[in-house]
Amino acid sequence: MSADVGDRITLHANTVDTPDRTGTIVGVLGTDGPPYRVRFDNGDETIVTPGPDATIASPSVGERLEQVADKATEVAGEAAERAREVAEDATGRAARTVSDVAASVAERLER
């Protein structure tokens, strides 16, 4: 049973009182198949080697676009956070430089 990142997997329950588990494949750990890293719809994430009670479905084009948009949003958020950290660091260095220059000028004026 082969799958790609982004495919949906359903692990069908073996008993009547147990619900099926559905999730998204977020990693293919084998060379060309199982095991898969799966993020289930409830947020749990685990490694799965699907058995005969599992089905895998490729997402529609719209679902793929939504997955790509979600990933792009995540990456953009990380980039914005990093840019904020760099800006704060640069602001701190600039403030220290101005403070050092001001102290140097004040020291010269005292002489």
C-alpha positions as CSV (number, residue, x, y, z in Angstrom):
1,M,0.0,0.0,0.0
2,S,1.8,3.1,-1.2
3,A,0.9,6.7,-0.3
4,D,2.3,10.2,-0.6
5,V,2.5,13.1,1.9
6,G,-0.9,14.8,2.0
7,D,-2.9,11.6,1.3
8,R,-5.7,10.8,3.7
9,I,-5.7,7.5,5.6
10,T,-8.5,5.8,7.4
11,L,-7.9,3.0,9.9
12,H,-11.2,1.1,10.0
13,A,-12.1,-0.2,13.5
14,N,-12.1,-3.9,14.2
15,T,-15.1,-3.7,16.5
16,V,-18.5,-2.1,16.3
17,D,-18.1,0.2,19.3
18,T,-14.7,1.6,18.2
19,P,-14.8,4.6,15.7
20,D,-12.6,4.7,12.6
21,R,-9.5,6.9,12.8
22,T,-8.8,9.3,10.0
23,G,-5.8,11.4,9.4
24,T,-3.3,12.9,7.0
25,I,0.0,11.3,6.0
26,V,2.7,13.9,7.0
27,G,5.7,11.7,6.3
28,V,6.7,8.7,4.3
29,L,9.4,6.9,6.3
30,G,9.9,3.9,4.1
31,T,11.8,4.0,0.8
32,D,8.6,3.8,-1.3
33,G,5.9,3.0,1.2
34,P,5.1,2.2,4.9
35,P,5.7,3.1,7.6
36,Y,4.0,6.5,7.5
37,R,3.9,9.4,10.0
38,V,0.2,10.2,10.4
39,R,-1.4,13.3,12.0
40,F,-4.9,12.2,13.0
41,D,-7.8,14.6,12.9
42,N,-7.9,14.8,16.7
43,G,-4.3,16.2,16.6
44,D,-2.5,13.0,17.6
45,E,0.5,12.1,15.5
46,T,2.1,8.6,15.3
47,I,3.9,6.2,13.0
48,V,1.6,3.8,11.2
49,T,2.2,0.7,9.1
50,P,-1.3,0.2,7.7
51,G,-2.9,-3.2,7.6
52,P,-5.7,-4.6,5.5
53,D,-8.2,-2.6,7.5
54,A,-6.8,0.7,6.2
55,T,-7.7,2.8,3.2
56,I,-5.7,5.6,1.6
57,A,-7.2,8.3,-0.6
58,S,-5.4,11.0,-2.5
59,P,-6.9,14.5,-1.8
60,S,-8.7,16.4,-4.5
61,V,-7.0,19.4,-6.2
62,G,-8.8,21.8,-3.9
63,E,-7.7,19.9,-0.8
64,R,-4.1,19.8,-2.0
65,L,-4.3,23.6,-2.6
66,E,-5.6,24.0,0.9
67,Q,-2.7,21.9,2.3
68,V,-0.2,24.0,0.4
69,A,-1.8,27.2,1.6
70,D,-1.7,26.0,5.2
71,K,2.0,25.1,4.9
72,A,2.7,28.5,3.3
73,T,0.9,30.3,6.1
74,E,3.0,28.3,8.6
75,V,6.3,29.1,6.9
76,A,5.4,32.7,6.5
77,G,4.6,32.9,10.3
78,E,7.9,31.4,11.1
79,A,9.7,33.8,8.8
80,A,7.9,36.8,10.3
81,E,8.9,35.7,13.8
82,R,12.5,35.3,12.8
83,A,12.4,38.8,11.1
84,R,11.0,40.2,14.3
85,E,13.8,38.6,16.3
86,V,16.5,40.0,13.9
87,A,14.9,43.4,14.0
88,E,14.9,43.4,17.8
89,D,18.5,42.3,17.9
90,A,19.5,45.1,15.4
91,T,17.6,47.7,17.4
92,G,19.4,46.6,20.5
93,R,22.8,46.9,18.9
94,A,21.9,50.3,17.5
95,A,20.8,51.5,20.9
96,R,24.0,50.3,22.5
97,T,26.1,52.0,19.8
98,V,24.2,55.3,20.3
99,S,24.6,55.0,24.1
100,D,28.4,54.3,23.7
101,V,28.8,57.4,21.4
102,A,26.8,59.6,23.8
103,A,28.9,58.4,26.7
104,S,32.1,59.2,24.7
105,V,30.9,62.7,23.8
106,A,29.9,63.3,27.4
107,E,33.3,62.2,28.6
108,R,35.0,64.5,26.1
109,L,32.9,67.5,27.2
110,E,33.8,66.9,30.8
111,R,37.5,67.4,30.1
